C-alpha cells in the first residue's frame, strides 16, 4: 500500500519565493508548521492509501486523460485560509488559470476515476498550502500577521509557470512531517 496523490510540481524558483514568506515575523501565541520547500505543490486529486494493482489502473487512466489535454500556464493568485469561518487551520496561496483548462483536466480525471468507486472528494479549489496552524491564542494577532503575510505574498502574485505534466506523488508520513516523492510523471499534449 502507498499513500498517493496526483498533483503538479512547482518550479524551484517559485518554491523559493513561497519559502521566503516564512521570513515574515510570526507573533507570539501562533504556532504553525510550514510546508518544506521541496514539498510545495498543487494537489489535483488525493487518493490516500492504495494498492499496486489499483495504482497501475489509475496510472493508465491518467495517461489516457492526459493525451486529451494541452499543456497550460498557471499563475499565482492571492493568499487565503481554510476554513473561512471559525479558527483558520491552513494558510495557502491561490493559483489561477484563465482558459479553464485546469478545471476541465480535474473534471476529466474524476470522470475517469468514477469506475474505481473510490469515493474521492471532488471539490477543487486550486491552491498551494503554505502552512498549517497548530495553535492560535489570539485571533486578532493572527489577523495582523495574516495582513503582513498578505502584503509580502502580493510580490508573488501574477508569477506564471507552465504545466506540461502531472505527477503521481507518494506521501510518506514521518514524525517531522510528510515527505513527498514523485514516482510517475505523465506528460500533457505539447
C-alpha positions in Angstrom: 0.0 0.0 0.0 1.1 3.5 -0.8 -0.3 6.9 0.2 -0.7 8.6 -3.1 -1.9 11.9 -4.7 -1.9 13.4 -8.1 -0.5 16.9 -8.4 1.5 19.5 -10.2 5.1 20.1 -9.1 6.3 23.7 -9.0 9.4 25.3 -10.5 12.2 25.6 -7.9 12.3 29.5 -8.2 8.6 29.7 -7.3 9.2 27.2 -4.4 12.0 29.6 -3.1 9.7 32.6 -3.3 7.0 30.7 -1.4 9.5 29.6 1.3 10.7 33.2 1.7 7.2 34.1 3.0 8.2 32.2 6.2 10.6 35.1 7.0 7.6 37.3 7.9 7.8 37.6 11.7 5.4 35.3 13.4 3.8 36.6 16.6 3.8 35.1 20.0 0.8 32.8 20.5 0.7 31.5 17.0 2.2 28.0 16.3 2.5 26.9 12.7 4.0 24.1 10.7 5.3 25.4 7.3 5.4 23.1 4.3 9.0 22.2 3.5 10.4 24.0 0.4 10.7 20.7 -1.6 7.1 19.7 -0.7 5.3 22.8 -2.2 2.9 21.5 -4.9 -0.7 21.8 -6.2 -2.9 18.8 -5.4 -5.3 17.7 -8.1 -6.6 14.5 -6.6 -5.9 12.9 -3.3 -6.2 9.0 -3.3 -5.0 8.1 0.1 -3.7 4.5 0.7 -3.9 2.4 -2.4 -2.5 -0.9 -3.5 -0.2 -1.6 -6.5 -3.0 -3.1 -8.7 -5.3 -0.1 -8.4 -2.3 2.2 -8.8 -1.4 0.7 -12.1 -5.0 1.1 -13.3 -5.1 4.7 -12.1 -1.8 5.5 -13.9 -3.3 4.1 -17.2 -6.4 6.3 -16.7 -4.3 9.4 -16.1 -2.2 8.7 -19.2 -5.4 8.4 -21.3 -6.9 11.7 -19.9 -3.5 13.5 -20.4 -3.5 12.7 -24.1 -6.7 14.8 -24.4 -5.3 17.9 -22.6 -2.9 20.6 -23.8 -0.2 21.9 -21.6 -1.2 25.2 -20.0 0.0 28.1 -17.9 -0.9 28.8 -14.2 -0.3 32.0 -12.3 0.0 32.8 -8.6 -3.1 34.5 -7.1 -3.9 35.9 -3.6 -3.3 34.5 -0.2 -6.2 32.8 1.7 -7.0 30.4 4.5 -9.3 27.4 5.3 -11.8 27.4 6.9 -13.1 30.9 6.3 -15.3 30.7 9.4 -14.1 29.7 12.8 -10.4 29.2 13.5 -8.2 29.0 10.4 -6.2 25.8 10.1 -4.5 26.1 6.7 -2.9 29.2 5.0 -2.5 28.9 1.3 -1.7 30.9 -1.9 -4.2 30.6 -4.7 -3.5 29.5 -8.3 -5.5 30.7 -11.3 -5.7 29.8 -15.0 -7.7 31.8 -17.4 -8.7 29.3 -20.1 -10.5 26.8 -17.8 -8.0 24.0 -18.8 -7.1 23.2 -15.2 -10.7 22.7 -14.1 -11.5 20.7 -17.2 -8.5 18.5 -16.6 -9.5 17.8 -13.0 -13.1 17.2 -14.1 -12.0 14.7 -16.7 -9.7 12.9 -14.2 -12.7 12.5 -11.8 -14.8 11.1 -14.6 -12.1 8.6 -15.4 -11.8 7.6 -11.8 -15.6 7.0 -11.3 -15.3 3.4 -12.4 -13.0 2.7 -9.5 -15.6 3.7 -6.9 -13.0 5.4 -4.6 -15.4 8.0 -3.1 -12.9 10.8 -3.9 -13.5 14.4 -2.7 -14.5 16.1 -6.0 -14.4 19.7 -4.7 -11.4 21.5 -6.2 -10.0 24.8 -5.0 -6.6 25.3 -6.7 -4.1 26.3 -4.1 -0.7 25.7 -2.7 -0.6 25.0 1.1 2.0 27.2 2.8 1.4 26.1 6.4 -0.9 24.5 8.9 -1.9 26.3 12.1 -1.3 24.3 15.3 -2.5 26.9 17.7 -3.9 30.4 17.8 -4.1 32.1 21.2 -5.4 35.4 19.9 -7.3 35.7 16.6 -6.6 39.4 16.4 -2.9 38.7 16.5 -3.3 36.1 13.7 -5.3 38.6 11.6 -2.4 41.2 11.9 0.1 38.5 10.9 -2.1 37.4 8.0 -2.2 41.1 6.7 1.6 41.3 6.8 1.9 38.0 5.1 -0.7 39.0 2.5 1.4 42.1 1.7 4.5 40.0 1.2 2.6 37.4 -0.9 1.4 40.2 -3.3 5.0 40.2 -4.6 4.4 36.7 -6.0 1.0 37.5 -7.5 0.9 37.1 -11.2 4.0 34.9 -11.4 3.3 32.5 -14.3 4.6 29.0 -14.8 4.0 26.3 -17.4 2.3 23.0 -16.7 3.5 20.3 -19.1 3.0 17.3 -16.9 1.1 16.0 -13.9 2.7 13.9 -11.3 1.9 11.0 -9.1 3.4 11.7 -5.6 4.0 9.2 -2.8 3.4 10.7 0.6 5.4 9.2 3.5 4.3 10.4 6.9 7.2 10.9 9.3 7.4 12.4 12.8 8.9 15.5 11.3 6.1 15.8 8.7 5.2 14.3 5.3 7.9 13.6 2.7 6.6 13.8 -0.9 8.3 12.0 -3.7 7.3 12.0 -7.4 7.3 8.4 -8.7 5.5 8.8 -12.0 5.3 11.8 -14.4 2.5 11.9 -17.1 3.0 14.4 -19.9 0.3 16.6 -21.3 0.0 17.3 -25.1 2.5 20.0 -26.0 
